[in-house]
Amino acid sequence: MRLVNIRPGRATSLVLGILPVAALVFVYVLASASRHAINPGDRILPTPAAMVSAMHTLMFVPDPMTGRLTLWADTLASLQRLCLGLAISTLSALIVGLALGLVPLVRALFGPLVTIIALIPPIALLPILFIMFGLGETAKVMLIIIGILPVMIRDVAAHVETLPTEQMLKAQTLGASSWQLAIRVALPQMMPRLIHALRLALGPAWVFLISAEAIAADIGLGYRIFLVRRYLAMDIILPYVAWIALLAIALDWLLRLANRRLFPWAGSS
Amino acid sequence: MTALLSFRNVWVEYGDKIVLERVGLDIDAGSFVSIVGPSGAGKSSFLRLVLGQEAPSRGEVLLDGQPMRAECGPDRGIVFQRYSVLPHLDARRNVLFGLECAGARVTGRLFGAARRRALEEVDAMLDAVGLLSAGGTYPAQMSGGMQQRLAIAQALITRPRILLLDEPFGALDPGIRKDMHALITRLWREYSLTVIMVTHDIGEAFALGTRVLTFDKRRHDPHAPHRYGATATYDIALERKTEVQGSDAE
């Protein structure tokens, strides 16, 4: 049988998927053990035990300076910024994307502007944001919004534009006004795409969040890993990175679930 | 001025390309007009004129003696070959859509007693096209024939003056097509519709129509094929057969 025709079953796929991850962990443990055999004080590849104890402190022992449980406080602060940025972006993309995609006049008016803004590297705007909004929460949330909103708008607007002309005409022959076309025909068909665009924006959103926190913050997941970097505290950085990845995966999974549950008609066509 | 729809010396031009020229026609209320002709002979342009998707470059189109607005409206319903139904609504909501557009300008949705009354009308219409049992089905789960039945029901719920059919059965199997012929004939009678149907199938044109129009170019310049436009070259009135062959729609 040809290699390209061999299709693994469910169980086989699961085992095959776990294999490289397990191998990576195994190699790490091996490398860490060998480094510690030579130098017990090694900080570059901390042992799993060292990571667990460091994380235990951050999770359950209040910080003597602030009195907060560091990991949870960081997570809460970061998620707050992230979710605020995502929520504002999604809502704006919904309204602007719908108008751009549906109304040729609006497209002619604002289309080029959105394209230009989408081409500016958002990080280059960060100094401007810090100057305009100060070093507080607003600048960080704004960075996320500026980073992901133009792409989301363009994606959603393009999707609305590709809705078949026949459909729009048919709805008009049924008496639909522009407003009714927007809310009854275009908007519902745009929603699955909007959620999809949001899922794709999650990655960049995390990048902008961590960047903003690394540069100016006093709390947050990104702030923490850049802070402890000075002490080569890999026993904190590695679990934090794993935790960030876990949060990202969970958010993505939630959005995918929402899309399937809320818009069952979208999957089969 | 008894004609429902009149074309007075209508021309459609795109730049120096002439698609339709000197179209002069009267279409009576209650007629079933089939339009045939080769590709590129302006059948679709003609349909777009009637639909209001396009305005004539010259001449005028009159509906009930009044110049027609170049915009789609609920007085002219249409069924396209594809994409005629809304994929995010089930069959009942697809048909309900037309009533909701008329009854709820701001929310686009009907509620309470108004919705229940509208749904009764919707179910009667679904019953008329044989889709009553498929009310909760989404278009993606339907066969091509069912989708076209739904599209017809959706178009008829607003009681249009004219029903336009743009190759509505072109993508269907021959057997299904027969059933659809019977269905559209029955609806045409029961609702006293005026139908204008564009089709590639000459047999279909003659089987269904009370009048067959063929569109073609009268003159042809081989060096400048776009120089002359098409017009209605034959206009054949038919004695309407009493019943279309094939099974009656269920």
Boltz contact constraints between the chains, C-beta under 6 A:
constraints:
  - contact:
      token1: [A, 164]
      token2: [B, 83]
      max_distance: 6.0
  - contact:
      token1: [A, 166]
      token2: [B, 80]
      max_distance: 6.0
  - contact:
      token1: [A, 166]
      token2: [B, 83]
      max_distance: 6.0
  - contact:
      token1: [A, 167]
      token2: [B, 83]
      max_distance: 6.0
  - contact:
      token1: [A, 169]
      token2: [B, 72]
      max_distance: 6.0
  - contact:
      token1: [A, 170]
      token2: [B, 84]
      max_distance: 6.0
  - contact:
      token1: [A, 172]
      token2: [B, 72]
      max_distance: 6.0
  - contact:
      token1: [A, 173]
      token2: [B, 72]
      max_distance: 6.0
  - contact:
      token1: [A, 173]
      token2: [B, 76]
      max_distance: 6.0
  - contact:
      token1: [A, 173]
      token2: [B, 77]
      max_distance: 6.0
  - contact:
      token1: [A, 173]
      token2: [B, 78]
      max_distance: 6.0
  - contact:
      token1: [A, 174]
      token2: [B, 97]
      max_distance: 6.0
  - contact:
      token1: [A, 174]
      token2: [B, 98]
      max_distance: 6.0
  - contact:
      token1: [A, 174]
      token2: [B, 101]
      max_distance: 6.0
  - contact:
      token1: [A, 174]
      token2: [B, 158]
      max_distance: 6.0
  - contact:
      token1: [A, 175]
      token2: [B, 74]
      max_distance: 6.0
  - contact:
      token1: [A, 175]
      token2: [B, 101]
      max_distance: 6.0
  - contact:
      token1: [A, 175]
      token2: [B, 102]
      max_distance: 6.0
  - contact:
      token1: [A, 176]
      token2: [B, 101]
      max_distance: 6.0
  - contact:
      token1: [A, 180]
      token2: [B, 101]
      max_distance: 6.0
  - contact:
      token1: [A, 180]
      token2: [B, 108]
      max_distance: 6.0
  - contact:
      token1: [A, 183]
      token2: [B, 108]
      max_distance: 6.0
  - contact:
      token1: [A, 184]
      token2: [B, 108]
      max_distance: 6.0
  - contact:
      token1: [A, 188]
      token2: [B, 88]
      max_distance: 6.0
  - contact:
      token1: [A, 189]
      token2: [B, 88]
      max_distance: 6.0
  - contact:
      token1: [A, 265]
      token2: [B, 88]
      max_distance: 6.0
  - contact:
      token1: [A, 265]
      token2: [B, 138]
      max_distance: 6.0
  - contact:
      token1: [A, 268]
      token2: [B, 140]
      max_distance: 6.0
  - contact:
      token1: [A, 269]
      token2: [B, 87]
      max_distance: 6.0
  - contact:
      token1: [A, 269]
      token2: [B, 140]
      max_distance: 6.0
